[in-house]
Amino acid sequence: MKDRLMTSIVLYGSIGIQKKELWEAYQYFLKLNEELGYTSTHLGIIGDQFKSGKLTPITRTEAKFKKACDNEENIETISIYALPQDFSQAAFDYRSFVSINKSFNNQFIVITVPSEDFSKINKTKIINDSGDFIKLEKYEVFELSVLESPLIYCSKVNQTSDFTSLKIIEKIEF
């Protein structure tokens, strides 16, 4: 397991997309990953038909996810990973990570990439485009070791002081 610095943009607010629109959000973030040079390989979903949140290859899960969206089933969380073929632990080995998370009190969308690739992200475009998916209350750009888990930081389950490698780059509230 290799310690790498990841930079994330996290958008906090009310996720107002309807169940059918979740498929559109998913397609948007797949395309974003591709534009950043990452091939999305795995999904983690929590919802009516996806109880465990277990990470599975997109090729095995995407059709079931599409059907769940078409049937307007409840989906709480969808996470998209770009993983190398030889990964051992997805939580630490991913190349990029995107999550739409409606299951916490603080709903959020997060996009995480290696720090050296963050300059590829058009932050303004992502914020504007994400307005279709979230009623934005604030956003934050931060750098954090992959070993300290950017997702845990976004979830706000631990105190900010618990993250020793945390570097807050930008924080804006609306």
Secondary structure, DSSP 8 states (H G I E B T S, - for coil): ----EEEEEEEEEEE---TTHHHHHHHHHHHHHHHTT----EEEEEESS--S--EEEHHHHHHHHHHHHHTT--EEEEEEEE--TT-S-HHHH-SEEEEEE-SSSS-EEEEEEEGGGGGG--HHHHHHHHTTTEEEEEEEEEEEEGGG-HHHHHHT-S-GGG-TT-EEEEEEE-
